[in-house]
């Protein structure tokens, strides 16, 4: 029997369209849990709870897991301390198994 605990990280970028304007942002994150393999994904979705554009920036948390073998669908729901809740989904490619607790930081450019 064998068990492992890993700390991982990642980064990306995106664009939030809010009230007809585009706002580029950066994403970085840390995860604590089990992750084996590597994958690439593109996520799209919507966010609720935004009253001002500055509400979107902040630290989000997520608990999740998943698997990918060559290709599949990926999805995540996040929430920050300002009540903003993005729901994202999209294709995922690679070979990966993951179960983790993640902290994701979003900053507006």
Contact map, one row per residue, 1 for C-alpha under 8 A:
1110000000000000000000000000000000000000000000000000000000000000000000000000000000000000000000000000000000000
1111000000000000000000000000000000000000000000000000000000000000000000000000000000000000000000000000000000000
1111100000000000000000000000000000000000000000000000000000000000000000000000000000000000000000000000000000000
0111110000000000000000000000000001000000000000000000000000000000000000000000000000000000000000000000000000000
0011111000000000000000000000000111000000000000000000000000000000000000000000000000000000000000000000000000000
0001111100000000000000000000001111100000000000000000000000000000000000000000000000000000000000000000000000000
0000111110000000000000000000011110000000000000000000000000000000000000000000000000000000000000000000000000000
0000011111000000000000000000011100100000000000000000000000000000000000000000000000000000000000000000000000000
0000001111100000000000000001111000000000000000000000000000000000000000000000000000000000000000000000000000000
0000000111110000000000000001110000000000000000000000000000000000000000000000000000000000000000000000000000000
0000000011111000000000000111100000000000000000000000000000000000000000000000000000000000000000000000000000000
0000000001111100000000000111000000000000000000000000000000000000000000000000000000000000000000000000000000000
0000000000111110000000011110000000000000000000000000000000000000000000000000000000000000000000000000000000000
0000000000011111000000011110000000000000000000000000000000000000000000000000000000000000000000000000000000000
0000000000001111100001111000000000000000000000000000000000000000000000000000000000000000000000000000000000000
0000000000000111110001111000000000000000000000000000000000000000000000000000000000000000000000000000000000000
0000000000000011111111100000000000000000000000000000000000000000000000000000000000000000000000000000000000000
0000000000000001111111100000000000000000000000000000100000000000000000000000000000000000000000000000000000000
0000000000000000111110000000000000000000000000000000000000000000000000000000000000000000000000000000000000000
0000000000000000111111000000000000000000000000000000000000000000000000000000000000000000000000000000000000000
0000000000000000111111100000000000000000000000000000000000000000000000000000000000000000000000000000000000000
0000000000000011110111110000000000000000000000000000000000000000000000000000000000000000000000000000000000000
0000000000000011110011111000000000000000000000000000000000000000000000000000000000000000000000000000000000011
0000000000001111000001111100000000000000000000000000000000000000000000000000000000000000000000000000000000011
0000000000001111000000111110000000000000000000000000000000000000000000000000000000000000000000000000000001111
0000000000111100000000011111000000000000000000000000000000000000000000000000000000000000000000000000000001111
0000000000111100000000001111100000000000000000000000000000000000000000000000000000000000000000000000000111100
0000000011110000000000000111110000000000000000000000000000000000000000000000000000000000000000000000000111000
0000000011100000000000000011111000000000000000000000000000000000000000000000000000000000000000000000011110000
0000001111000000000000000001111100000000000000000000000000000000000000000000000000000000000000000000011100000
0000011110000000000000000000111110000000000000000000000000000000000000000000000000000000000000000001111000000
0000111100000000000000000000011111000000000000000000000000000000000000000000000000000000000000000001110000000
0000111000000000000000000000001111100000000000000000000000000000000000000000000000000000000000000111100000000
0001110000000000000000000000000111110000000000000000000000000000000000000000000000000000000000001111000000000
0000010100000000000000000000000011111000000000000000000000000000000000000000000000000000000000011111000000000
0000000000000000000000000000000001111100000000000000000000000000000000000000000000000000000000011100000000000
0000000000000000000000000000000000111110000000000000000000000000000000000000000000000000000001111000000000000
0000000000000000000000000000000000011111000000000000000000000000000000000000000000000000000001110000000000000
0000000000000000000000000000000000001111100000000000000000000000000100000000000000000000000111110000000000000
0000000000000000000000000000000000000111110000000000000000000000000000000000000000000000000111000000000000000
0000000000000000000000000000000000000011111000000000000000000000000000000100000000000000011110000000000000000
0000000000000000000000000000000000000001111100000000000000000000000000000000000000000000111100000000000000000
0000000000000000000000000000000000000000111110000000000000000000000000000110000000000001111000000000000000000
0000000000000000000000000000000000000000011111000000000000000000000000000000000000000001110000000000000000000
0000000000000000000000000000000000000000001111100000000000000000000000000000000000000111100000000000000000000
0000000000000000000000000000000000000000000111110000000000000000000000000000000000000111000000000000000000000
0000000000000000000000000000000000000000000011111100000000000000000000000000000000011110000000000000000000000
0000000000000000000000000000000000000000000001111100000000000000000000000000000000011100000000000000000000000
0000000000000000000000000000000000000000000000111110000000000000000000000000000001111000000000000000000000000
0000000000000000000000000000000000000000000000111111101100000000000000000000000000110000000000000000000000000
0000000000000000000000000000000000000000000000001111101000000000000000000000000000000000000000000000000000000
0000000000000000000000000000000000000000000000000111111100000000000000000000000000000000000000000000000000000
0000000000000000010000000000000000000000000000000111111110000000000000000000000000000000000000000000000000000
0000000000000000000000000000000000000000000000000001111110000000000000000000000000000000000000000000000000000
0000000000000000000000000000000000000000000000000111111111000000000000000000000001010000000000000000000000000
0000000000000000000000000000000000000000000000000101111111000000000000000000000000010000000000000000000001000
0000000000000000000000000000000000000000000000000000111111100000000000000000000000000000000000000000000011110
0000000000000000000000000000000000000000000000000000001111110000000000000000000110000000000000000000000011100
0000000000000000000000000000000000000000000000000000000011111000000000000000000110000000000000000000001111000
0000000000000000000000000000000000000000000000000000000001111100000000000000011110000000000000000000001111000
0000000000000000000000000000000000000000000000000000000000111110000000000000011100000000000000000000111100000
0000000000000000000000000000000000000000000000000000000000011111000000000001111000000000000000000000111100000
0000000000000000000000000000000000000000000000000000000000001111100000000000000000000000000000000001110000000
0000000000000000000000000000000000000000000000000000000000000111110000000001000000000000000000000111110000000
0000000000000000000000000000000000000000000000000000000000000011111000000000000000000000000000001111000000000
0000000000000000000000000000000000000000000000000000000000000001111100000100000000000000000000011110000000000
0000000000000000000000000000000000000000000000000000000000000000111110000000000000000000000000111100000000000
0000000000000000000000000000000000000010000000000000000000000000011111110000000000000000000111111000000000000
0000000000000000000000000000000000000000000000000000000000000000001111110000000000000000000011110000000000000
0000000000000000000000000000000000000000000000000000000000000000000111110000000000000000000011100000000000000
0000000000000000000000000000000000000000000000000000000000000000000111111000000000000000001111100000000000000
0000000000000000000000000000000000000000000000000000000000000000000111111100000000000000001110000000000000000
0000000000000000000000000000000000000000000000000000000000000000000000111110000000000000111100000000000000000
0000000000000000000000000000000000000000101000000000000000000000010000011111000000000000111100000000000000000
0000000000000000000000000000000000000000001000000000000000000000000000001111100000000011110000000000000000000
0000000000000000000000000000000000000000000000000000000000000101000000000111110000000011100000000000000000000
0000000000000000000000000000000000000000000000000000000000000100000000000011111000001111000000000000000000000
0000000000000000000000000000000000000000000000000000000000011100000000000001111100001110000000000000000000000
0000000000000000000000000000000000000000000000000000000000011100000000000000111110111100000000000000000000000
0000000000000000000000000000000000000000000000000000000001111000000000000000011111111000000000000000000000000
0000000000000000000000000000000000000000000000000000000001110000000000000000001111110000000000000000000000000
0000000000000000000000000000000000000000000000001000001000000000000000000000000111110000000000000000000000000
0000000000000000000000000000000000000000000000001100000000000000000000000000001111111000000000000000000000000
0000000000000000000000000000000000000000000000111100001100000000000000000000001111111100000000000000000000000
0000000000000000000000000000000000000000000000111000000000000000000000000000111100111110000000000000000000000
0000000000000000000000000000000000000000000011110000000000000000000000000000111000011111000000000000000000000
0000000000000000000000000000000000000000000011100000000000000000000000000011110000001111100000000000000000000
0000000000000000000000000000000000000000001111000000000000000000000000000011100000000111110000000000000000000
0000000000000000000000000000000000000000011110000000000000000000000000001111000000000011111000000000000000000
0000000000000000000000000000000000000000111100000000000000000000000000001110000000000001111100000000000000000
0000000000000000000000000000000000000000111000000000000000000000000000111100000000000000111110000000000000000
0000000000000000000000000000000000000011110000000000000000000000000100111100000000000000011111000000000000000
0000000000000000000000000000000000000011100000000000000000000000000111110000000000000000001111100000000000000
0000000000000000000000000000000000001111000000000000000000000000000111100000000000000000000111110000000000000
0000000000000000000000000000000000001110000000000000000000000000001111100000000000000000000011111000000000000
0000000000000000000000000000000000111110000000000000000000000000011110000000000000000000000001111100000000000
0000000000000000000000000000000001111000000000000000000000000000111100000000000000000000000000111110000000000
0000000000000000000000000000000011110000000000000000000000000001111000000000000000000000000000011111000000000
0000000000000000000000000000000011100000000000000000000000000001110000000000000000000000000000001111100000000
0000000000000000000000000000001111100000000000000000000000000011100000000000000000000000000000000111110000000
0000000000000000000000000000001110000000000000000000000000001111000000000000000000000000000000000011111000000
0000000000000000000000000000111100000000000000000000000000001111000000000000000000000000000000000001111100000
0000000000000000000000000000111000000000000000000000000000111100000000000000000000000000000000000000111110000
0000000000000000000000000011110000000000000000000000000000111100000000000000000000000000000000000000011111000
0000000000000000000000000011100000000000000000000000000011110000000000000000000000000000000000000000001111100
0000000000000000000000001111000000000000000000000000000111110000000000000000000000000000000000000000000111110
0000000000000000000000001110000000000000000000000000000011000000000000000000000000000000000000000000000011111
0000000000000000000000111100000000000000000000000000000010000000000000000000000000000000000000000000000001111
0000000000000000000000111100000000000000000000000000000000000000000000000000000000000000000000000000000000111
